[in-house]
Structure formats: structure tokens, C-alpha cells
Amino acid sequence: MKKSSRTDLLNYIVFAELVGAVSALLSGGFSDFFDKYTKPPLLPPAWLFPVVWVVLYAVMGISAYLIHYSGEDEEAIKKALVLYWVQLAVNFSWSIVFFRFEALWAAVAVVLALFALVCTMIFVFVRIRPVAGYINIPYALWVGFASYLTIAIAVIN
């Protein structure tokens, strides 16, 4: 079993947070975006999005760390972490497609792919280390809600 460290945990969390921060930076300001389009019902206030994402990126990093140091079969860990990195890359691209390029229907495809990847990641993580999967359930719920918002904005606009 690999020896874990607090530095490794911090690295996983910081990297996930950086993915979110760089994506947000490349996406541009999203407050102007919502001024251009008809808003769907249940759209939360703009300040809530960065708060939720900071927490969710930290949870993603923690869960990947738990998988990395789970002590399970190396091949299973490798496959689970590849899935983690793929979902993180798709997550990175969603806000750029949606906010920067305003490609609403392409963003629908991206967010639905992200939702499927997150649900799959949870399933795979639970089989290796249950807590690593279960702590991502709020992430799946939030991406499900983001899917609703993305689809609603595409449909009504």
C-alpha cells in the first residue's frame, strides 16, 4: 500500500480547485451572460455558484486522493482515476462552452456527458472505497441541477 501524506491530499484538492478557477477565468463573466438570456425558474443567485463549486472541487480532490491511497488493486485504482480525470476535463470545458462561446445546445451535450461521467465515477469509487463515492453525491446532484438549468436556458432562448 502506498504511503499517503497531507501534502498529497493538499495537491489533489489544489489541483481540482485550479481546474475550476482556470475554467472560470477562461469562461469570462457569467453575470453578463444571464442578463442576455431569459432566466429559467429556480435559477439561484449568482453568488451561490462559486461558493458551491469551491466546496465541490475540494470534495472531488479528496475523493480522488482516497481512491489513490485506497490500497486496492492498482489496475482498479488506475481506471477509477482515469475516469476522475476525464470527468474533471469535461467539467472544465462546460463553463467555457456555455458562458464563453454561448453554444447553448453544445453545453447541453457537455453537461449531460458530465452528469453521466459523475454518476459512473461515483459507482466506480463506491466499489473501491465507499466514502470516496458517497461524498460525491452532492456533486452529482449539483450537476443534475446544472443540467436542468442548461437545458432550460437552451429551450427558452
C-alpha positions in Angstrom: 0.0 0.0 0.0 1.3 3.5 -0.9 2.1 5.8 2.0 -0.2 8.8 1.9 0.6 12.3 3.1 -1.1 15.5 3.8 0.9 17.1 1.0 -0.6 14.6 -1.4 -4.1 15.4 -0.1 -3.5 19.1 -0.5 -2.1 18.6 -4.0 -5.3 16.7 -5.1 -7.5 19.5 -3.6 -5.5 22.4 -5.0 -5.3 20.8 -8.5 -9.1 20.3 -8.6 -9.6 23.9 -7.3 -7.2 25.2 -10.0 -9.2 23.4 -12.7 -12.3 25.2 -11.6 -10.5 28.6 -11.2 -8.9 28.4 -14.7 -12.2 27.3 -16.2 -14.0 30.2 -14.6 -11.3 32.6 -15.8 -11.5 31.3 -19.4 -15.3 31.5 -19.2 -15.4 35.2 -18.6 -18.0 37.0 -16.5 -21.2 35.0 -16.2 -23.3 37.8 -14.6 -23.5 39.5 -18.0 -24.4 36.2 -19.6 -27.6 35.9 -17.6 -28.6 39.5 -18.5 -28.7 38.4 -22.2 -31.0 35.5 -21.8 -34.4 34.6 -20.3 -33.8 33.0 -16.9 -35.4 29.7 -16.1 -37.4 29.1 -12.9 -35.3 28.1 -9.9 -32.1 29.9 -11.1 -30.2 30.6 -7.8 -28.5 33.9 -7.1 -25.2 34.4 -8.9 -23.1 34.4 -5.7 -24.1 30.8 -4.9 -22.4 29.2 -7.9 -18.8 30.0 -7.0 -19.4 29.1 -3.3 -20.9 25.7 -4.2 -18.2 24.9 -6.8 -15.3 25.7 -4.4 -16.8 23.1 -2.0 -17.4 20.5 -4.7 -13.9 20.8 -6.2 -12.4 20.2 -2.8 -14.6 17.2 -2.4 -13.6 15.9 -5.8 -9.9 16.3 -4.8 -10.5 14.5 -1.5 -12.3 11.6 -3.2 -9.5 11.1 -5.8 -7.0 11.1 -3.0 -8.9 8.5 -1.1 -9.0 6.3 -4.2 -5.3 6.9 -5.0 -4.4 5.7 -1.5 -7.2 3.1 -1.1 -4.8 0.1 -1.1 -6.9 -1.7 -3.7 -5.8 -3.3 -6.9 -3.6 -1.0 -8.8 -5.4 -1.6 -12.1 -8.8 -0.7 -10.5 -7.3 2.4 -9.0 -5.8 3.5 -12.3 -9.1 3.0 -14.1 -11.0 4.9 -11.4 -8.6 7.8 -11.5 -8.7 8.0 -15.3 -12.5 8.3 -15.0 -11.9 11.1 -12.4 -9.6 13.0 -14.7 -11.9 12.6 -17.7 -14.9 14.0 -15.7 -12.7 16.8 -14.5 -11.7 17.7 -18.0 -15.4 17.6 -19.2 -16.3 19.7 -16.1 -13.6 22.2 -17.1 -15.0 22.5 -20.6 -18.6 23.0 -19.7 -18.5 26.6 -18.5 -16.3 27.6 -21.4 -18.7 26.2 -23.9 -21.7 27.7 -22.1 -20.5 31.1 -20.9 -17.6 32.0 -23.3 -18.9 30.6 -26.5 -22.6 30.7 -25.6 -23.1 27.5 -27.5 -26.2 26.6 -25.6 -27.0 23.2 -27.2 -23.4 22.1 -27.2 -23.3 23.0 -23.5 -26.4 20.7 -23.0 -24.4 17.8 -24.6 -21.4 18.6 -22.4 -23.4 18.8 -19.2 -25.3 15.6 -19.9 -22.0 13.9 -20.6 -20.6 15.3 -17.3 -23.6 14.1 -15.4 -23.2 10.5 -16.8 -19.5 10.6 -16.0 -20.0 11.8 -12.5 -22.6 9.1 -11.8 -20.3 6.5 -13.3 -17.4 7.8 -11.2 -19.5 7.6 -8.0 -20.4 4.0 -8.8 -16.8 3.0 -9.5 -15.4 4.9 -6.5 -18.0 3.2 -4.2 -16.8 -0.2 -5.3 -13.2 0.7 -4.4 -13.7 2.9 -1.3 -17.4 3.7 -0.5 -16.8 7.0 1.3 -14.9 8.3 -1.8 -18.0 7.7 -3.9 -20.7 8.8 -1.5 -19.1 12.2 -0.8 -19.6 12.9 -4.5 -23.4 12.6 -4.3 -23.8 16.3 -3.8 -21.7 16.9 -6.9 -23.9 14.6 -8.9 -27.0 16.4 -7.6 -25.5 19.8 -8.4 -24.6 18.7 -11.9 -28.1 17.3 -12.3 -29.4 20.7 -11.3 -26.9 22.4 -13.7 -28.3 20.1 -16.4 -31.8 21.3 -15.8 -30.6 25.0 -15.9 -28.6 24.4 -19.1 -31.4 22.6 -20.9 -34.0 25.2 -19.7 -31.9 28.1 -20.9 -31.3 26.4 -24.3 -35.0 25.7 -24.7 -36.4 29.1 -23.6 -33.9 31.1 -25.6 
